[in-house]
Amino acid sequence: MKLVFAGLASVLFVIGNAAAASLDMASAEAMMKKDGCAACHAVDKIIIGPSYQEVAAKYKGDKDAPAKLVKKVKEGGSGVWGQVPMPPNVTTPDADVKALVGWILTLKK
């Protein structure tokens, strides 16, 4: 049973990463604007929250990063990047969050 679950989790991760990898810069920026992310984040500079390049660098090599970041985006939080809290994004579609997180993790400084 554990082997089946692990295999399914791996397939879903690969599918999720393939969807994220298919986002180009224009599509990702459009999604960021549509979902309100661009109010606090930019690809290469700090606005209110960290740049997406900084996020990618911080979580580089962390196999749990996609799940951690999806959870953080959906639930919000504070203290990781400073004292300004990130509000929860409960109305942002899960597919958008997963695609954007996957895309963010591909960025380089």
C-alpha positions in Angstrom: 0.0 0.0 0.0 2.8 2.4 0.9 4.6 1.7 -2.4 1.4 2.5 -4.4 0.9 5.8 -2.5 4.6 6.7 -3.0 4.3 5.9 -6.7 1.2 8.0 -7.0 2.8 10.9 -5.2 5.8 10.8 -7.5 3.5 10.8 -10.6 1.5 13.7 -9.3 4.7 15.6 -8.5 6.0 15.1 -12.0 2.7 16.1 -13.5 2.6 19.2 -11.3 6.2 20.1 -12.3 5.4 19.6 -15.9 2.5 22.0 -15.7 4.7 24.6 -13.9 7.5 24.2 -16.3 5.0 24.9 -19.1 4.4 28.4 -17.7 6.4 31.0 -19.6 7.3 34.4 -18.1 4.3 36.1 -19.8 1.8 33.5 -18.6 3.2 33.5 -15.1 3.1 37.3 -14.8 -0.5 37.3 -16.1 -1.4 34.7 -13.5 0.4 36.7 -10.8 -1.6 39.8 -11.7 -4.9 37.9 -11.9 -4.5 36.3 -8.6 -3.2 39.4 -6.8 0.4 38.1 -6.1 1.9 41.0 -8.0 0.7 43.5 -5.4 3.4 42.2 -3.0 5.9 40.2 -5.1 8.0 40.6 -8.3 10.3 38.3 -10.1 13.5 40.1 -9.4 12.9 42.8 -6.8 11.4 43.2 -3.3 8.1 45.0 -3.2 6.5 44.0 0.1 7.4 40.4 0.1 10.6 38.7 -1.2 11.3 38.5 -4.9 10.5 35.2 -6.5 14.2 34.7 -7.4 15.0 35.0 -3.7 12.3 32.4 -2.8 13.8 30.0 -5.5 17.3 30.5 -4.1 16.2 29.9 -0.5 14.4 26.7 -1.3 16.8 25.3 -4.0 17.4 21.6 -3.5 14.6 21.3 -0.9 12.4 18.4 -2.2 9.6 19.5 0.2 9.6 23.1 -1.1 6.6 22.7 -3.5 4.3 21.4 -0.8 5.6 23.9 1.9 5.2 26.9 -0.4 1.7 25.9 -1.7 0.6 25.5 1.9 2.2 28.9 2.8 0.5 30.7 -0.1 -2.9 29.2 0.8 -2.7 29.7 4.6 -0.5 32.8 4.8 2.1 33.4 7.5 4.9 35.6 8.8 8.4 35.5 10.2 10.2 33.7 7.3 10.9 36.9 5.3 10.4 39.5 8.0 7.6 40.8 10.1 5.1 41.8 7.4 2.6 38.9 7.3 1.5 37.4 4.0 -2.3 37.1 4.1 -3.9 33.7 3.2 -4.9 33.3 -0.4 -7.9 31.0 0.1 -9.7 32.2 -3.1 -6.8 31.6 -5.4 -7.4 28.4 -7.3 -5.2 25.5 -6.2 -4.1 24.9 -9.8 -2.8 28.5 -10.0 -0.9 28.2 -6.7 0.7 24.9 -7.7 1.6 26.2 -11.2 3.1 29.4 -9.9 5.0 27.8 -7.0 6.5 25.3 -9.5 7.4 28.1 -11.9 8.9 30.2 -9.1 11.2 27.3 -8.0 12.7 27.2 -11.5 13.9 30.8 -11.4 17.5 31.8 -11.0 19.1 35.0 -9.7 
